[in-house]
Every structure is written in structure tokens, then in C-alpha cells.
């Protein structure tokens, strides 16, 4: 089975639609959404409508930090996350808020994979898995949940990366190339950062997602072009900080 892994959609409907279309064209049979469905982008309600439809059809979904923030925004704006949450919350209806409130922090994908937005090590604290030490802590936490877990799929970092343990338990980091399948045999333990669908930050404006082929034991990372200028224009038209639009235009 081919499973499309999408994270950090950030209320960017054009990017989400482009990744869904691309993944379906490449044979996706299942969808897993790794959190931060809203925040920063201009179309939180439309994105959540699409996500809720996918979940009704069998997709898996976990909660991200921006999803949690949108449920009960801080009263004072101390961070860009606060600003985003304050803008987002009144634009969600009761169905959307109930859906976000009901999302788990982690979810199992089959017998040997774990979905989590940030780190499996205290997922409610939203630790960034941005280096080998953090990856090792997340993988160890997943193993404590269940020794059968061989794959941890996460987002939160807005870039794409793959970590794995060698037979000598040395942790290695691999930088994937878009469109090139990577063998990920289950006799090793793997942690994949699938990147951001809706707000890339690596200098490339194209949306990101990954495809896990459970039968072939391969993982393919993708970049997908979409109308990022239209998404940025929608952010400005919605009265959000220009910084959010600038990021979409520059990919960082």
C-alpha cells in the first residue's frame, strides 16, 4: 500500500490540493496528515473541510502545535504563532473546532509505524527534531511505546530529512532527493521528516510531502509546484502579517 504523508499544511489550500493531486497521480491509496493543518495561511476553514472529508474516508490525522493554538489562542500576542492563532480561531466554525479538539497527538499506521507532529518524546511539548540527538530521542521514545515500531513519521521542522540506525546503533542522517525512492527495510529503525506542504522554509517555494510504500519498503520525498504567489496574495488580502506572505513567496 502507498501512503501519502503530508504535514504542516498551514491553511494553504492551493499547496494542499496540489500535493493531494500529485500523490493520487502517483498511486496513493491512503493518506496520513501529520498536524499543523491551520496557522499562517489564509484558508483554514477550507483546508479543514478537505481534511475532515479525507478522515471520513479513512485518512489518519494527528494534532500539531498550531492546531492546538487555534483552539484557544493566547490573549496577548507575544509570538507569530499567537498572531496566527488569533486570526484563525474566529474563522473556524464549531465543526472545525470540535475536529481539532478530538485529534490525537500520536497515531499508529499499521503495526510498525508511528505518526506524530513533532517528537515522539513528549509530543505535547512540540520538540523540534532538527538534529541527530533529537531524532535519537524521538526514535527511542517510539520504541518505548512499542518495540515493534520501525518507522516514525513527523513534520514540524518544515524541511525534509531521513534518519536511521545502523546495525551498530549509530544514528545517520540522509538528505533525500525529490522523486528518488529510498529503500527503508524494516530490519532498521527509521525516522522521516516529511517537510511542509504549506510553508516550505528551505529556499524552495514548492510544496513538500512524502510517499511510503509499505509493500516495497521504500520512501519517496516529493516537491510539488503550486501557485504560491496566489497563496501569498490571499494571506495579504486576509489582513495577516506580510511576513507570512513573504515566506510563501521566498520559500523561507
Buried (B, 14 or more C-beta within 10 A) or exposed (E): EBBBBBBBBBBBBBBBBBBBEBBEEEEBEBBBBBBBBBBBBBBBBBBBBBBBEBBEEEBBBBBBBBBBBBBEBEEEBEEBBBBBBBBBBEBBEEEBBEBBEEBEBBBBBEEBBBBBBBBBBEBEEBBEBBEBEBBBBBBEBBBEBEEEBBBBBBBBBBBBBBBBBEEEEEBEEEEBEBEEBBEBEBEBBBBBBBBBBBBBBBEBBBBBBBBBBBEEBBBBBBBBEBEBEEBBBBBBEBEBBEEBBEBBBBBB
